[in-house]
Amino acid sequence: MNSLTEENYLKALYHLVNENDEVSVNDLSRQLNIKMPSVNSMVKKFAEKNWVKYESYKPIKLTESGKKEASLIVRKHRLTEMFLVEKMGFGWENVHEIAEQLEHIHSDAFFDKMDEILNYPKMDPHGEPIPDKDGNVLQPDHKKLSKCKENETVELASVTTSSEDFLNFLNKRDLSLGTKLKILQIEGFDQSMLVAYNGREENFSKTVCERLLVK
């Protein structure tokens, strides 16, 4: 049974790894807000469990075993978020912190039942893929709104951050997953966008557009 600390490290690795399944120790330290000696000690422990491959002064490489362990923690988190929204009526802006606590429950049967009750969802309330019980993850073909062009029409599919402030920002503008967006204008100076949706127009900064994933 993995400890809460180990699970938090695994989840951080899951979110930080690049296309080569690698992450630097410095990035992991910053993500967790934990000092380097402690991070190095935990990474060495992970190497002993064959969750990572690690050599001094080189990036950490997540192994297949490590990816599965990390994916199963993310699965619990995202299933919990979906359950809170779909079955308990929470807003998508309120579920992250609750899921942070419940993801550490050590009962596969609990989360498998949650999955069944939800009819096996593929995505969480923020549009992020939910790993299956074997740790497999669907990789949706999404792109950032900031990469789109003028006159393009797209659909909001996901957000890259589930912070309460950002989701409340979207709520105030009646912007939710599944909304069709038409890009009316892109400002050359700062790459902000004038976007039309649901009979209204909004200006979004480049920072906002970077956090919106569309298809």
C-alpha positions as CSV (number, residue, x, y, z in Angstrom):
1,M,0.0,0.0,0.0
2,N,1.5,3.3,-1.1
3,S,1.8,6.2,1.4
4,L,0.0,9.5,0.9
5,T,3.4,11.2,0.3
6,E,4.3,8.6,-2.3
7,E,1.0,9.1,-4.1
8,N,1.5,12.8,-4.2
9,Y,4.9,12.4,-5.8
10,L,3.6,9.9,-8.3
11,K,0.8,12.2,-9.3
12,A,3.2,15.1,-9.7
13,L,5.4,13.0,-11.9
14,Y,2.3,12.1,-14.0
15,H,1.6,15.7,-14.7
16,L,5.2,16.8,-15.3
17,V,6.6,14.1,-17.6
18,N,7.3,15.1,-21.2
19,E,6.8,13.1,-24.4
20,N,9.9,11.0,-23.4
21,D,8.4,10.2,-19.9
22,E,11.1,12.3,-18.3
23,V,11.1,15.1,-15.7
24,S,13.8,17.0,-14.0
25,V,14.3,16.8,-10.2
26,N,14.2,20.6,-10.1
27,D,10.8,20.7,-11.7
28,L,9.5,18.0,-9.3
29,S,10.8,19.9,-6.3
30,R,9.1,23.1,-7.5
31,Q,5.8,21.3,-8.3
32,L,5.6,19.8,-4.8
33,N,7.3,22.7,-3.0
34,I,9.6,20.3,-1.3
35,K,13.4,20.8,-0.9
36,M,15.8,19.0,-3.2
37,P,17.4,16.6,-0.6
38,S,13.9,15.2,0.3
39,V,13.0,14.9,-3.4
40,N,16.2,13.1,-4.2
41,S,15.6,10.7,-1.3
42,M,12.1,9.8,-2.5
43,V,13.2,9.4,-6.1
44,K,15.9,6.9,-5.0
45,K,13.1,5.0,-3.2
46,F,11.0,5.0,-6.3
47,A,14.0,3.7,-8.3
48,E,14.2,0.8,-5.8
49,K,10.5,0.0,-6.5
50,N,11.2,0.2,-10.3
51,W,8.8,3.2,-10.7
52,V,11.5,5.4,-12.1
53,K,15.0,5.2,-13.6
54,Y,17.3,7.7,-12.0
55,E,20.9,8.8,-12.3
56,S,22.5,11.8,-10.6
57,Y,22.3,15.0,-12.8
58,K,20.0,13.3,-15.3
59,P,16.2,13.6,-15.7
60,I,14.0,11.2,-13.9
61,K,12.4,8.7,-16.3
62,L,9.1,7.1,-15.4
63,T,8.9,3.4,-16.0
64,E,5.9,1.5,-17.3
65,S,5.3,0.3,-13.8
66,G,5.6,3.9,-12.5
67,K,3.2,5.2,-15.1
68,K,0.6,2.7,-14.2
69,E,0.9,3.5,-10.5
70,A,0.6,7.2,-11.2
71,S,-2.3,6.7,-13.6
72,L,-4.3,4.8,-11.0
73,I,-4.0,7.7,-8.6
74,V,-5.1,10.2,-11.2
75,R,-8.0,7.8,-12.0
76,K,-9.2,8.0,-8.4
77,H,-9.0,11.8,-8.4
78,R,-10.8,12.3,-11.7
79,L,-13.5,9.8,-11.0
80,T,-14.1,11.5,-7.7
81,E,-14.4,14.9,-9.4
82,M,-16.9,13.4,-11.9
83,F,-19.0,11.8,-9.1
84,L,-19.1,15.1,-7.1
85,V,-20.4,17.0,-10.2
86,E,-22.7,14.4,-11.7
87,K,-24.2,12.7,-8.6
88,M,-23.8,15.3,-5.8
89,G,-24.4,18.6,-7.7
90,F,-21.1,20.3,-7.0
91,G,-19.8,22.9,-9.5
92,W,-16.7,22.0,-11.5
93,E,-14.9,24.8,-9.6
94,N,-15.5,23.2,-6.2
95,V,-14.4,19.6,-6.7
96,H,-10.6,19.6,-7.0
97,E,-9.7,20.1,-3.3
98,I,-12.3,17.4,-2.2
99,A,-10.9,15.0,-4.7
100,E,-7.4,15.7,-3.4
101,Q,-8.5,14.2,-0.1
102,L,-10.5,11.3,-1.4
103,E,-8.0,10.1,-3.9
104,H,-5.9,8.5,-1.1
105,I,-8.6,6.0,-0.2
106,H,-7.1,2.5,-0.6
107,S,-10.0,0.6,-2.0
108,D,-10.2,-0.4,-5.7
109,A,-13.7,-1.7,-5.1
110,F,-14.9,1.7,-4.0
111,F,-13.6,3.5,-7.1
112,D,-14.7,0.7,-9.4
113,K,-18.2,1.1,-8.0
114,M,-18.0,4.8,-8.5
115,D,-17.0,4.2,-12.1
116,E,-20.0,1.8,-12.6
117,I,-22.5,4.3,-11.1
118,L,-21.2,7.0,-13.5
119,N,-21.5,4.5,-16.4
120,Y,-17.7,4.4,-17.1
121,P,-17.0,8.1,-18.1
122,K,-14.0,8.8,-20.3
123,M,-13.5,12.4,-19.2
124,D,-13.6,14.3,-15.9
125,P,-15.6,17.5,-15.5
126,H,-12.7,19.5,-16.7
127,G,-12.3,17.5,-19.9
128,E,-9.3,15.5,-18.8
129,P,-9.2,11.8,-19.6
130,I,-9.9,9.3,-16.8
131,P,-7.5,6.3,-16.8
132,D,-9.2,2.9,-16.8
133,K,-8.7,0.4,-14.0
134,D,-5.6,-0.9,-15.8
135,G,-4.0,2.5,-15.9
136,N,-4.6,3.0,-19.7
137,V,-5.3,6.6,-20.7
138,L,-7.1,7.9,-23.8
139,Q,-5.1,10.8,-25.4
140,P,-7.6,13.2,-26.9
141,D,-6.5,15.3,-29.9
142,H,-7.0,18.7,-28.5
143,K,-5.2,22.0,-29.1
144,K,-4.9,25.3,-27.3
145,L,-7.3,28.0,-28.3
146,S,-4.3,30.2,-28.7
147,K,-3.1,28.1,-31.6
148,C,-6.3,28.7,-33.6
149,K,-6.8,31.1,-36.4
150,E,-9.3,33.9,-37.2
151,N,-12.7,32.7,-38.5
152,E,-12.1,29.2,-37.1
153,T,-15.0,27.6,-35.3
154,V,-14.0,25.1,-32.5
155,E,-15.5,23.4,-29.5
156,L,-14.3,23.9,-25.9
157,A,-13.2,20.4,-24.9
158,S,-11.0,20.8,-21.8
159,V,-9.1,23.2,-19.5
160,T,-5.5,22.9,-18.5
161,T,-6.0,24.1,-15.0
162,S,-8.8,23.4,-12.5
163,S,-8.1,26.3,-10.2
164,E,-11.2,27.7,-8.5
165,D,-10.3,31.3,-9.7
166,F,-10.0,30.3,-13.3
167,L,-13.1,28.2,-13.4
168,N,-15.1,31.0,-11.7
169,F,-13.7,33.3,-14.4
170,L,-15.3,31.0,-17.0
171,N,-18.5,30.6,-15.0
172,K,-19.0,34.4,-15.0
173,R,-18.7,34.4,-18.8
174,D,-21.1,31.4,-19.2
175,L,-18.3,29.4,-20.8
176,S,-18.5,25.6,-20.3
177,L,-17.3,22.4,-22.0
178,G,-19.1,21.7,-25.3
179,T,-19.5,25.4,-26.1
180,K,-18.9,26.3,-29.8
181,L,-16.5,29.2,-30.2
182,K,-15.9,31.3,-33.3
183,I,-12.7,33.4,-33.4
184,L,-13.6,36.8,-34.8
185,Q,-10.3,38.6,-34.3
186,I,-6.7,38.0,-33.0
187,E,-4.9,41.1,-31.8
188,G,-1.4,41.1,-33.3
189,F,0.2,43.0,-30.4
190,D,-0.7,40.6,-27.5
191,Q,-2.4,37.7,-29.3
192,S,-5.7,38.3,-27.3
193,M,-8.8,37.0,-29.1
194,L,-12.2,38.3,-29.7
195,V,-14.5,35.2,-29.6
196,A,-18.2,34.8,-30.3
197,Y,-20.3,32.1,-28.5
198,N,-23.9,31.6,-27.3
199,G,-24.9,35.0,-28.9
200,R,-22.3,37.0,-27.1
201,E,-18.7,38.2,-27.7
202,E,-15.8,38.2,-25.3
203,N,-12.2,39.3,-25.4
204,F,-9.8,36.7,-23.9
205,S,-6.2,37.3,-23.1
206,K,-3.4,35.1,-24.4
207,T,-3.1,33.6,-20.9
208,V,-6.8,32.5,-20.9
209,C,-6.5,31.2,-24.5
210,E,-3.5,29.1,-23.4
211,R,-5.6,27.4,-20.8
212,L,-8.5,26.5,-23.0
213,L,-8.2,23.3,-25.1
214,V,-10.5,22.9,-28.1
215,K,-11.3,20.4,-30.8
